[in-house]
Amino acid sequence: QVQLVESGGGLVRAGGSLRLSCAASGSVSSINAMGWYRQAPGKQRELVAMIRSGESTNYADSVKGRFTISRDNAKNTLFLQMNSLKPEDTADYYCQCQDWQFREYWGQGTHVTVSS
């Protein structure tokens, strides 16, 4: 089992920055990939960014060049640096991980509001 706790959400003006954090605990050695997803009101949850055990990353087209996913393996923490935020980035952001048996774990989410 893996437990994930997000932090760092909040209210920011368009053009501003936020950094989300996700602290992992439990069977962290079993984690293969970690990612950030988001869900805006009335929309489906979508992948924002993913980082795999080999440090390869991929991003949604809508955030490429603005968001950066990274992780501190020593602290079992995942980050999402979000720059040049836009009102359409407003959403609940969720941390997710997948273990080597393809089981998924989710955090409770943190809310980001970007005002215009």
C-alpha positions in Angstrom: 0.0 0.0 0.0 1.1 3.5 -0.8 -0.3 6.7 0.8 -0.1 10.0 -1.1 -0.7 13.4 0.4 -0.8 16.5 -1.8 -0.1 20.1 -0.7 0.6 23.5 -2.3 -2.6 24.4 -4.0 -4.2 27.7 -3.6 -5.3 30.9 -5.4 -3.0 32.6 -7.8 -3.4 35.2 -10.5 -3.0 34.4 -14.2 0.7 34.4 -15.1 1.7 33.4 -11.6 3.3 30.2 -10.3 2.6 27.5 -7.8 4.4 24.4 -6.8 2.5 21.3 -5.8 4.0 18.6 -3.6 3.0 15.0 -3.0 4.5 13.1 -0.1 4.5 9.3 -0.5 4.6 6.9 2.3 4.1 3.2 2.8 5.5 0.8 0.2 7.4 3.5 -1.7 10.0 1.1 -3.0 7.2 -0.6 -5.1 6.5 2.7 -7.0 7.1 2.5 -10.7 5.6 5.7 -12.0 4.1 8.8 -10.5 2.0 11.5 -12.0 -0.2 14.5 -11.6 -3.8 14.5 -12.9 -6.4 17.3 -12.7 -10.1 17.6 -12.9 -11.9 20.8 -13.6 -15.6 21.2 -12.8 -17.8 19.4 -15.3 -14.8 17.8 -17.0 -13.1 14.4 -16.9 -9.9 13.8 -15.0 -6.9 14.2 -17.2 -3.3 13.5 -17.1 -1.1 16.5 -16.5 2.4 15.0 -16.2 4.0 11.7 -15.6 7.5 10.6 -14.4 8.7 7.1 -14.6 11.3 5.2 -12.7 13.9 5.9 -15.4 13.1 9.6 -15.0 11.4 9.9 -18.4 8.6 12.4 -18.4 5.6 13.2 -20.5 3.2 16.2 -20.4 -0.2 17.1 -21.6 0.1 19.4 -24.6 -1.8 22.1 -22.7 1.0 22.4 -20.1 4.2 21.7 -22.0 6.7 24.4 -21.5 4.9 25.8 -18.4 4.8 22.9 -16.0 7.7 20.7 -14.8 7.3 17.4 -12.9 10.1 16.2 -10.7 10.7 14.0 -7.7 13.0 13.8 -4.8 13.5 10.1 -4.2 15.4 10.6 -1.0 12.3 12.4 0.5 9.7 10.3 -1.4 8.2 13.5 -2.7 6.8 14.4 -6.1 6.6 18.0 -7.3 4.8 19.9 -10.0 6.1 23.3 -10.7 3.5 25.3 -12.5 4.5 28.6 -14.2 2.6 31.0 -16.4 -0.7 29.8 -15.0 -3.9 30.4 -16.9 -7.5 30.4 -15.7 -8.1 27.2 -17.6 -5.6 25.5 -15.2 -8.1 25.9 -12.4 -8.9 22.4 -11.2 -8.4 19.9 -8.5 -5.0 18.4 -8.8 -4.4 14.8 -7.8 -1.2 12.9 -7.2 -1.1 9.3 -8.5 1.3 6.5 -8.5 1.5 3.0 -10.0 3.5 0.1 -8.6 5.2 -2.7 -10.5 2.1 -4.8 -10.3 0.1 -1.9 -12.0 -1.9 -1.1 -8.9 -2.8 2.6 -8.7 -2.9 4.8 -5.7 -4.4 8.3 -5.5 -4.1 11.3 -3.1 -7.0 13.3 -1.9 -6.3 16.2 -4.2 -5.4 19.8 -3.8 -7.3 22.7 -5.4 -5.8 25.3 -7.7 -7.7 28.4 -8.7 -6.2 30.8 -11.2 -7.9 34.1 -11.4 -7.9 36.3 -14.6 
